């Protein structure tokens, strides 16, 4: 997955404010492109989307690999509309510069060759919008119907024997039909209480991107997450709390039942419908390696 928080496969996406009329997609001849996902998502859980690209032509075709880039041109664009909206709003993430990176030219863009009849899939998780770099905002704060549109790109040409193109190379947009889904509130009373607590957590993004945990800056947040876990471990949101707690236990001491964390992560990792089941297994494996060392 890939996060931006877009989490790309876990990507978390960020919203900036240009408006685009709601359309019907635009896919060049020779491609069949679909945006797929669940039709209903429980409030407080990430939205997992799969972008499927098939080459239906008789020739090899290239696409720019749709990935979350922290610097340089975007290779995948998302737009979001609420129910009955006449326009989409661009979903983006802000460029994040590290050190002197902003003074360097962007790296070449990787491309993927699709042979005739070949299909490629790319997974993204939508969760957040960053109106500004320092302010995080949930994309799906309220129950209701949402429609998302995605654009990827086909390079106009690819140098022979290369799997990348210059960052400023000409590209044609590919925009499949939009995909609609419904955000619904949890039905269980304890889940509703847990969701209310979750929303108030400091740095609650750790529940969806546990690998971003840092003991030097998230110590207070992880203690609040531990409190929520002790109160709501049996709710659907307890699984999300277990993720950053499992990561944190490898580097710091927390007054929490480690065995319970492992049990919940093992169960979550086996639930293919759990949006972060892969992350659960990764965290669990690292916990077991840490314990054996």
DOLUMGU-373835 format. One record per atom (N, C-alpha, C): x negated, y negated, z; residue number from 1. Coordinates in steps of 0.1 Angstrom, whole numbers, plus 5000, padded with zeros to 4 digits. Atoms other than C-alpha are relative to their C-alpha. Layout:
   c1   c2   c3  nr
    X    Y    Z NUM
...
***
This chain:
   c1   c2   c3  nr
 4992 5012 5000   1
 5000 5000 5000   1
 4991 4988 5000   1
 5008 5011 5000   2
 4989 4965 4997   2
 5007 4988 5007   2
 4993 5010 4991   3
 4998 4939 5024   3
 4999 4986 4995   3
 5004 5014 4998   4
 5001 4899 5021   4
 5008 4995 5012   4
 4992 5003 4991   5
 5016 4902 5044   5
 5012 4994 4994   5
 4996 4988 5008   6
 5031 4909 5011   6
 4992 5010 5007   6
 5009 4990 4997   7
 5018 4940 5025   7
 5001 5008 4987   7
 5000 4993 5013   8
 5008 4957 4992   8
 4999 5014 5004   8
 4996 4987 4994   9
 5020 4991 5000   9
 5002 4997 5014   9
 4995 5009 4991  10
 5020 4971 5030  10
 4994 4987 4995  10
 5004 5013 5004  11
 5018 4935 5015  11
 5009 4990 5008  11
 4990 5009 4995  12
 5033 4905 5034  12
 5001 4988 4992  12
 5001 5011 5009  13
 5045 4878 5011  13
 5004 4987 5006  13
 4998 5014 4995  14
 5046 4841 5015  14
 5007 4992 4990  14
 4991 5008 5008  15
 5070 4816 5001  15
 4996 4985 4999  15
 5002 5015 5003  16
 5063 4782 4985  16
 5012 4996 4992  16
 4986 5004 5004  17
 5090 4761 4971  17
 5003 4996 4986  17
 4996 5003 5014  18
 5093 4760 4933  18
 5013 5008 4998  18
 4987 4993 5003  19
 5128 4770 4919  19
 5000 5004 4986  19
 4999 4994 5013  20
 5134 4792 4890  20
 5014 5006 4998  20
 4987 4995 5002  21
 5168 4800 4875  21
 5001 5015 5000  21
 4998 4986 5000  22
 5181 4835 4882  22
 5002 5005 4986  22
 5000 4995 5014  23
 5175 4855 4850  23
 5003 5015 4999  23
 4997 4986 5002  24
 5178 4889 4835  24
 4988 5008 4996  24
 5012 4993 5003  25
 5142 4899 4831  25
 4995 4998 4986  25
 5006 5001 5013  26
 5118 4899 4802  26
 4988 5009 4999  26
 5010 4989 5001  27
 5098 4930 4793  27
 4997 5002 4985  27
 5004 4999 5014  28
 5078 4932 4761  28
 5003 5014 4994  28
 4998 4986 5006  29
 5084 4961 4736  29
 4988 5008 5004  29
 5010 4990 4997  30
 5065 4992 4745  30
 4998 5002 5015  30
 5001 4998 4986  31
 5069 4989 4782  31
 5015 5002 5006  31
 4987 4999 4992  32
 5097 5001 4806  32
 4995 4997 5014  32
 5005 5005 4987  33
 5093 4983 4839  33
 5013 4999 5009  33
 4989 5001 4990  34
 5115 4987 4870  34
 4995 4996 5014  34
 5002 5003 4986  35
 5116 4973 4905  35
 5010 5007 5008  35
 4992 4991 4992  36
 5129 4998 4930  36
 4998 4998 5015  36
 5001 5001 4985  37
 5136 4999 4967  37
 5013 5005 5006  37
 4987 4996 4993  38
 5163 5007 4993  38
 5010 4990 4998  38
 4989 5009 5002  39
 5197 4992 4989  39
 5004 4993 5014  39
 4997 5006 4987  40
 5200 4986 5027  40
 4988 5001 5009  40
 5012 5000 4991  41
 5173 4976 5052  41
 5005 4994 5013  41
 4997 5005 4986  42
 5177 4972 5090  42
 4992 4988 5003  42
 5006 5013 4996  43
 5170 4937 5102  43
 4988 5003 5009  43
 5012 4998 4992  44
 5135 4935 5116  44
 4990 5010 4995  44
 5009 4990 5006  45
 5120 4962 5094  45
 4996 4994 4986  45
 5005 5005 5013  46
 5098 4955 5063  46
 5008 5006 4989  46
 4993 4995 5012  47
 5113 4958 5028  47
 4989 5006 4991  47
 5009 4994 5009  48
 5094 4983 5007  48
 5005 5001 4986  48
 4996 5000 5014  49
 5095 4979 4970  49
 4989 5008 4992  49
 5009 4993 5009  50
 5080 5000 4942  50
 5002 4994 4986  50
 5000 5005 5014  51
 5071 4985 4908  51
 4995 5012 4992  51
 5003 4989 5008  52
 5071 5012 4882  52
 4998 4995 4985  52
 5004 5005 5013  53
 5054 5005 4848  53
 4997 5012 4991  53
 5002 4988 5009  54
 5057 5030 4819  54
 4997 4994 4986  54
 5004 5003 5014  55
 5040 5027 4785  55
 5008 5009 4991  55
 4991 4992 5009  56
 5067 5038 4760  56
 4996 4999 4986  56
 5005 5001 5014  57
 5047 5029 4729  57
 4991 5012 4996  57
 5008 4990 5005  58
 5025 5051 4708  58
 4985 4997 5002  58
 5013 5005 4998  59
 4994 5031 4717  59
 4996 4998 5015  59
 5005 5003 4986  60
 4973 5025 4748  60
 5003 4985 5003  60
 4997 5013 4997  61
 4984 4994 4766  61
 4994 4997 5014  61
 5007 5004 4987  62
 4968 4974 4795  62
 5010 4991 5008  62
 4993 5010 4991  63
 4983 4956 4825  63
 4989 4995 5009  63
 5008 5005 4990  64
 4965 4933 4849  64
 5005 5007 5013  64
 4996 4993 4988  65
 4965 4953 4882  65
 5006 4990 5009  65
 4993 5009 4991  66
 4991 4937 4904  66
 4996 5002 5014  66
 5005 4999 4986  67
 4974 4931 4937  67
 5000 4986 5007  67
 5000 5012 4992  68
 4973 4906 4965  68
 4986 4994 5001  68
 5014 5006 5001  69
 4943 4883 4959  69
 5000 4987 5009  69
 5001 5012 4990  70
 4932 4858 4986  70
 4993 4988 4993  70
 5007 5011 5006  71
 4913 4837 4961  71
 5001 5002 4985  71
 4999 4999 5015  72
 4918 4829 4924  72
 5014 5002 4995  72
 4986 4999 5005  73
 4948 4834 4901  73
 5008 5012 5005  73
 4991 4989 4995  74
 4978 4855 4912  74
 5002 5010 4989  74
 4998 4990 5010  75
 4982 4888 4894  75
 5014 5007 5002  75
 4986 4996 4998  76
 5017 4895 4908  76
 5008 4988 5007  76
 4992 5011 4995  77
 5044 4869 4915  77
 5014 5006 5004  77
 4987 4996 4995  78
 5075 4875 4936  78
 5009 4987 5002  78
 4990 5011 4998  79
 5107 4853 4937  79
 5011 5006 5007  79
 4989 4995 4992  80
 5136 4856 4961  80
 5012 4991 4999  80
 4987 5008 4999  81
 5172 4845 4961  81
 5009 5006 5010  81
 4990 4995 4991  82
 5199 4848 4987  82
 5013 5002 4992  82
 4987 4997 5006  83
 5235 4858 4980  83
 5006 4987 4993  83
 4993 5010 5007  84
 5252 4836 4954  84
 4991 4988 4996  84
 5009 5010 5004  85
 5221 4815 4948  85
 4998 4999 4985  85
 5001 5002 5014  86
 5217 4800 4914  86
 4985 5000 4995  86
 5014 5000 5003  87
 5179 4799 4916  87
 4992 5009 5009  87
 5009 4993 4992  88
 5150 4820 4928  88
 4990 4990 5006  88
 5011 5008 4994  89
 5124 4805 4951  89
 4987 5008 4999  89
 5012 4992 5002  90
 5088 4815 4944  90
 4995 5005 5014  90
 5007 4994 4988  91
 5072 4838 4970  91
 4986 5001 4997  91
 5015 5000 5002  92
 5035 4833 4973  92
 4994 5001 5014  92
 5008 5000 4988  93
 5008 4834 4998  93
 4989 4989 4998  93
 5010 5010 5002  94
 4983 4806 5004  94
 4986 5006 4998  94
 5014 4996 5001  95
 4947 4809 4993  95
 4993 4999 5013  95
 5007 5000 4988  96
 4926 4819 5022  96
 4985 5001 4997  96
 5015 5000 5003  97
 4889 4809 5019  97
 4992 5004 5012  97
 5009 4995 4989  98
 4861 4825 5039  98
 4986 4994 4996  98
 5014 5006 5002  99
 4828 4806 5042  99
 5000 4991 4988  99
 5001 5009 5012 100
 4818 4791 5009 100
 5007 5006 4988 100
 4994 4993 5011 101
 4840 4813 4988 101
 5007 4990 4991 101
 4992 5009 5008 102
 4861 4784 4976 102
 4991 4992 4990 102
 5009 5007 5010 103
 4830 4770 4958 103
 4995 5010 4989 103
 5004 4990 5010 104
 4825 4802 4938 104
 5011 5002 4990 104
 4990 4997 5010 105
 4843 4810 4906 105
 5008 5013 5003 105
 4993 4988 4997 106
 4871 4836 4909 106
 4994 5012 4993 106
 5005 4988 5006 107
 4861 4872 4902 107
 5009 5004 4988 107
 4992 4994 5011 108
 4872 4890 4870 108
 5013 5007 5005 108
 4988 4993 4996 109
 4907 4905 4871 109
 5000 5014 4995 109
 5000 4986 5004 110
 4909 4943 4871 110
 5012 5003 4992 110
 4989 4995 5009 111
 4931 4959 4844 111
 5001 5015 5001 111
 4998 4986 5001 112
 4946 4993 4841 112
 5005 5004 4987 112
 4996 4995 5013 113
 4949 5012 4809 113
 5011 5011 5001 113
 4989 4990 5000 114
 4982 5031 4804 114
 5000 5006 4986 114
 4999 4992 5013 115
 4980 5058 4777 115
 5014 5001 4997 115
 4986 4998 5004 116
 5011 5065 4757 116
 5007 5010 5009 116
 4992 4992 4991 117
 5038 5079 4780 117
 4996 5000 5014 117
 5005 5001 4987 118
 5018 5071 4811 118
 5008 4991 5009 118
 4993 5008 4991 119
 5035 5057 4842 119
 4991 4996 5012 119
 5007 5004 4988 120
 5019 5037 4870 120
 5010 4994 5010 120
 4991 5006 4989 121
 5035 5027 4904 121
 4991 4992 5009 121
 5007 5009 4990 122
 5025 4999 4928 122
 5010 4997 5011 122
 4991 5002 4988 123
 5040 4995 4963 123
 4997 4987 5007 123
 5001 5013 4993 124
 5046 4963 4981 124
 5010 5000 5012 124
 4990 5002 4989 125
 5062 4954 5015 125
 5001 4986 5002 125
 4997 5014 4998 126
 5079 4921 5018 126
 5004 4998 5015 126
 4996 5003 4986 127
 5081 4905 5053 127
 5000 4986 5003 127
 5002 5014 4996 128
 5068 4870 5057 128
 4999 4990 4989 128
 5002 5011 5009 129
 5067 4836 5041 129
 4991 4990 5008 129
 5008 5010 4994 130
 5040 4810 5049 130
 5002 4987 4993 130
 4998 5014 5006 131
 5053 4775 5041 131
 4987 4993 5000 131
 5013 5005 5000 132
 5019 4764 5052 132
 4991 5011 5006 132
 5009 4990 4996 133
 4988 4784 5061 133
 5002 5004 5015 133
 5000 4997 4985 134
 4993 4781 5099 134
 5014 5003 5005 134
 4986 4997 4995 135
 5031 4787 5100 135
 5006 5012 4993 135
 4994 4987 5005 136
 5046 4821 5096 136
 5015 5000 5001 136
 4985 5000 5000 137
 5083 4825 5087 137
 5005 5013 4994 137
 4994 4987 5006 138
 5103 4857 5082 138
 5008 4997 4988 138
 4992 5002 5013 139
 5117 4861 5047 139
 5015 5004 5002 139
 4987 4995 4998 140
 5147 4880 5060 140
 5005 4999 5014 140
 4996 5003 4986 141
 5157 4864 5092 141
 5015 5003 5003 141
 4986 4998 4998 142
 5194 4868 5086 142
 5006 5011 4992 142
 4994 4989 5008 143
 5216 4897 5075 143
 5006 4993 4988 143
 4994 5005 5012 144
 5229 4893 5040 144
 4994 5007 4988 144
 5005 4994 5012 145
 5223 4902 5004 145
 4988 4991 4994 145
 5012 5007 5006 146
 5189 4892 4988 146
 4997 5007 4987 146
 5005 4995 5013 147
 5176 4895 4953 147
 4986 4996 4998 147
 5014 5003 5002 148
 5140 4898 4944 148
 4996 5002 4986 148
 5005 4999 5013 149
 5123 4893 4911 149
 4984 5000 5000 149
 5014 4999 5000 150
 5087 4902 4902 150
 4995 4998 4986 150
 5007 5002 5013 151
 5063 4892 4874 151
 4986 5006 5001 151
 5014 4996 5001 152
 5032 4910 4864 152
 4995 4996 4986 152
 5006 5006 5012 153
 5009 4904 4834 153
 4994 5011 4991 153
 5007 4992 5010 154
 4997 4921 4802 154
 4989 4991 4994 154
 5010 5009 5006 155
 4963 4907 4790 155
 5002 5000 4985 155
 4999 5001 5015 156
 4963 4895 4754 156
 4989 5008 4993 156
 5011 4992 5006 157
 4930 4913 4748 157
 4991 5005 5012 157
 5009 4994 4990 158
 4906 4935 4768 158
 4987 5003 4993 158
 5012 4997 5006 159
 4869 4936 4760 159
 4998 5015 4999 159
 5002 4985 5002 160
 4858 4971 4747 160
 4992 5005 5012 160
 5007 4993 4989 161
 4847 4995 4774 161
 5000 4992 5013 161
 4999 5007 4987 162
 4857 4971 4802 162
 5014 5003 5007 162
 4988 4998 4992 163
 4883 4975 4830 163
 5003 4987 5008 163
 4996 5013 4994 164
 4885 4938 4838 164
 5000 4990 4989 164
 5000 5011 5009 165
 4891 4905 4821 165
 4996 4987 5007 165
 5003 5013 4993 166
 4879 4869 4829 166
 5012 4995 5007 166
 4989 5004 4992 167
 4900 4853 4855 167
 5009 4990 4993 167
 4992 5009 5008 168
 4912 4827 4830 168
 5004 5005 4987 168
 4996 4994 5013 169
 4919 4851 4802 169
 5015 4998 4998 169
 4985 5001 5003 170
 4953 4847 4784 170
 5007 5012 5003 170
 4991 4988 4996 171
 4981 4869 4796 171
 5014 4997 4997 171
 4985 5001 5002 172
 5017 4876 4788 172
 5007 5005 5012 172
 4993 4996 4988 173
 5042 4878 4816 173
 5009 5012 4997 173
 4990 4988 5001 174
 5063 4910 4822 174
 5009 4998 5013 174
 4991 5002 4989 175
 5094 4904 4843 175
 5012 5010 4999 175
 4989 4991 5001 176
 5118 4934 4849 176
 5013 4994 5006 176
 4987 5005 4994 177
 5154 4931 4860 177
 4998 4998 5015 177
 5001 5002 4986 178
 5158 4917 4895 178
 5006 5012 5008 178
 4995 4989 4991 179
 5165 4941 4924 179
 5007 4993 5012 179
 4993 5005 4988 180
 5191 4934 4951 180
 5001 5010 5011 180
 4998 4991 4988 181
 5194 4948 4986 181
 5006 4992 5011 181
 4993 5006 4989 182
 5212 4941 5018 182
 4992 5002 5013 182
 5005 4999 4987 183
 5197 4933 5052 183
 5012 5001 5010 183
 4989 4998 4991 184
 5220 4947 5079 184
 4994 5000 5015 184
 5004 5000 4986 185
 5218 4942 5117 185
 5000 5014 5006 185
 5000 4987 4994 186
 5210 4972 5139 186
 5014 5002 5007 186
 4987 4997 4994 187
 5242 4990 5153 187
 4998 5003 5014 187
 5002 4995 4986 188
 5228 5004 5185 188
 4997 4988 5009 188
 5001 5012 4991 189
 5230 4980 5215 189
 4985 4999 5005 189
 5014 5001 4995 190
 5194 4989 5227 190
 4992 4995 4988 190
 5008 5005 5012 191
 5181 4983 5191 191
 5002 4985 4999 191
 4997 5014 5001 192
 5198 4949 5192 192
 4992 4992 5010 192
 5008 5006 4989 193
 5181 4940 5225 193
 4985 5000 4996 193
 5014 4999 5004 194
 5148 4953 5212 194
 4996 4990 4989 194
 5002 5009 5011 195
 5151 4932 5180 195
 4998 4986 5005 195
 5001 5013 4994 196
 5157 4901 5201 196
 4987 4998 5007 196
 5013 5001 4994 197
 5126 4908 5221 197
 4989 4999 4990 197
 5010 5000 5010 198
 5106 4915 5190 198
 4998 4986 4994 198
 5001 5013 5007 199
 5114 4882 5174 199
 4993 4989 5009 199
 5007 5009 4991 200
 5101 4864 5205 200
 4986 5003 5003 200
 5014 4996 4997 201
 5068 4882 5206 201
 4990 4990 4993 201
 5011 5008 5007 202
 5036 4861 5199 202
 4993 5010 4991 202
 5008 4992 5010 203
 5018 4874 5168 203
 5007 5013 4998 203
 4993 4987 5002 204
 5046 4900 5162 204
 4996 5006 4986 204
 5004 4994 5013 205
 5031 4904 5127 205
 4991 5013 5002 205
 5008 4989 4997 206
 5008 4929 5144 206
 5008 5013 4999 206
 4992 4988 5001 207
 5037 4954 5144 207
 5001 5005 4986 207
 4999 4996 5014 208
 5036 4954 5106 208
 4987 5001 4994 208
 5014 5000 5006 209
 4999 4949 5100 209
 4990 5003 5012 209
 5008 4997 4988 210
 4982 4967 5130 210
 4985 4999 4998 210
 5015 5001 5002 211
 4948 4967 5113 211
 4995 4986 5001 211
 5004 5014 4999 212
 4947 4929 5117 212
 4997 4997 5015 212
 5002 5002 4986 213
 4944 4934 5155 213
 4985 4997 5003 213
 5014 5004 4995 214
 4913 4917 5171 214
 5001 4998 5015 214
 4999 5001 4986 215
 4907 4921 5208 215
 4996 4986 5005 215
 5004 5013 4996 216
 4891 4887 5210 216
 5010 4989 4998 216
 4989 5011 5002 217
 4922 4868 5198 217
 5014 5005 5002 217
 4986 4994 4999 218
 4952 4892 5203 218
 5002 5006 5014 218
 4999 4993 4987 219
 4947 4902 5240 219
 5014 4997 5006 219
 4987 5004 4994 220
 4977 4882 5252 220
 5012 5006 4993 220
 4989 4995 5008 221
 4999 4893 5223 221
 5002 5015 5003 221
 4999 4985 4999 222
 4991 4930 5228 222
 5006 5004 5014 222
 4993 4997 4987 223
 5001 4928 5265 223
 5015 4998 4999 223
 4985 5002 5002 224
 5035 4914 5254 224
 5006 5012 4993 224
 4995 4989 5008 225
 5038 4942 5229 225
 5001 5012 5009 225
 4999 4989 4991 226
 5030 4967 5256 226
 5012 4999 5009 226
 4988 5001 4992 227
 5057 4953 5278 227
 5013 5004 4992 227
 4988 4997 5008 228
 5082 4956 5250 228
 5000 5015 4997 228
 5001 4986 5002 229
 5070 4992 5243 229
 5005 5007 5013 229
 4995 4994 4987 230
 5076 5001 5280 230
 5015 5000 5001 230
 4985 5002 4998 231
 5112 4988 5278 231
 5008 5006 4988 231
 4992 4996 5012 232
 5121 4999 5242 232
 4993 5010 4992 232
 5007 4990 5008 233
 5099 5028 5232 233
 5009 5009 4992 233
 4991 4990 5007 234
 5129 5049 5223 234
 5009 4994 4989 234
 4993 5006 5011 235
 5144 5024 5199 235
 4993 5001 4987 235
 5006 5000 5013 236
 5137 5021 5162 236
 4988 4991 4999 236
 5012 5010 5001 237
 5113 4992 5169 237
 4989 5005 5009 237
 5011 4995 4991 238
 5093 5012 5195 238
 4989 5006 4991 238
 5010 4994 5009 239
 5075 5029 5166 239
 4991 4989 4995 239
 5008 5011 5005 240
 5063 4995 5153 240
 4991 4995 5011 240
 5009 5004 4989 241
 5050 4986 5188 241
 4988 5010 5002 241
 5010 4990 4998 242
 5031 5019 5189 242
 4988 4998 4991 242
 5011 5001 5010 243
 5010 5009 5158 243
 4989 4991 5006 243
 5011 5008 4995 244
 4991 4979 5172 244
 4994 5005 5014 244
 5005 4995 4987 245
 4989 4995 5207 245
 4990 5011 4997 245
 5009 4989 5004 246
 4973 5026 5191 246
 4986 4994 4996 246
 5012 5006 5004 247
 4947 5003 5175 247
 4993 4994 5011 247
 5006 5007 4989 248
 4941 4983 5206 248
 4994 5009 5010 248
 5005 4991 4990 249
 4936 5013 5228 249
 4986 5005 4997 249
 5013 4996 5004 250
 4904 5021 5208 250
 4989 4990 5005 250
 5010 5011 4997 251
 4887 4988 5220 251
 5003 4994 5013 251
 4997 5007 4988 252
 4904 4977 5252 252
 5009 5009 5009 252
 4992 4992 4990 253
 4921 4990 5284 253
 5014 4994 5001 253
 4986 5004 4999 254
 4959 4988 5285 254
 5007 5010 5009 254
 4993 4992 4990 255
 4982 5000 5312 255
 5012 5006 4992 255
 4990 4994 5008 256
 5002 5022 5288 256
 4998 5015 4999 256
 5001 4986 5001 257
 5009 5059 5283 257
 4995 5004 4986 257
 5007 4997 5013 258
 4984 5069 5256 258
 5006 5012 4993 258
 4994 4988 5006 259
 5000 5103 5251 259
 5013 4997 4994 259
 4987 5004 5006 260
 5034 5087 5245 260
 4997 4993 4987 260
 5003 5007 5012 261
 5018 5064 5219 261
 4997 5011 4989 261
 5004 4990 5010 262
 5003 5094 5201 262
 5012 5008 4995 262
 4988 4992 5004 263
 5036 5114 5202 263
 5009 4992 4991 263
 4992 5008 5009 264
 5055 5085 5187 264
 4994 4998 4986 264
 5007 5001 5013 265
 5029 5079 5160 265
 5000 5012 4992 265
 5000 4988 5007 266
 5028 5115 5151 266
 5014 5002 4994 266
 4987 4999 5006 267
 5066 5116 5147 267
 5003 4990 4989 267
 4998 5010 5010 268
 5066 5083 5128 268
 4993 5003 4987 268
 5008 4996 5011 269
 5039 5096 5105 269
 5007 5011 4991 269
 4993 4990 5007 270
 5061 5125 5095 270
 5013 4996 4994 270
 4987 5005 5005 271
 5092 5104 5088 271
 4997 4992 4987 271
 5003 5007 5013 272
 5088 5095 5051 272
 5009 4988 4998 272
 4991 5012 5001 273
 5117 5070 5055 273
 4995 4989 5009 273
 5006 5011 4992 274
 5097 5051 5081 274
 4990 4992 4991 274
 5008 5008 5010 275
 5082 5022 5061 275
 4985 5001 5002 275
 5014 5000 4997 276
 5048 5024 5078 276
 4995 5014 5004 276
 5004 4986 4996 277
 5045 5062 5080 277
 4985 5003 4997 277
 5014 4998 5003 278
 5011 5061 5063 278
 4991 4993 5011 278
 5008 5007 4990 279
 4998 5035 5087 279
 5000 5007 5014 279
 4999 4992 4987 280
 5011 5056 5117 280
 4990 5011 5000 280
 5009 4989 5000 281
 4990 5086 5106 281
 4985 4995 5000 281
 5014 5006 5000 282
 4959 5064 5100 282
 4996 4996 5014 282
 5003 5005 4986 283
 4962 5048 5135 283
 4998 5012 5009 283
 5001 4988 4991 284
 4968 5082 5151 284
 4987 5008 4998 284
 5012 4993 5003 285
 4938 5098 5134 285
 4988 4992 5007 285
 5010 5008 4994 286
 4916 5069 5146 286
 5000 5001 5015 286
 4999 4998 4985 287
 4929 5073 5182 287
 4994 5013 5004 287
 5005 4987 4997 288
 4920 5110 5181 288
 4985 5000 4999 288
 5015 5001 5002 289
 4885 5103 5168 289
 4994 4993 5011 289
 5005 5009 4989 290
 4880 5076 5194 290
 5000 5008 5013 290
 4999 4992 4988 291
 4891 5100 5222 291
 4989 5011 5000 291
 5009 4989 5001 292
 4868 5128 5210 292
 4985 4995 5001 292
 5014 5005 4999 293
 4837 5105 5209 293
 4995 4997 5014 293
***
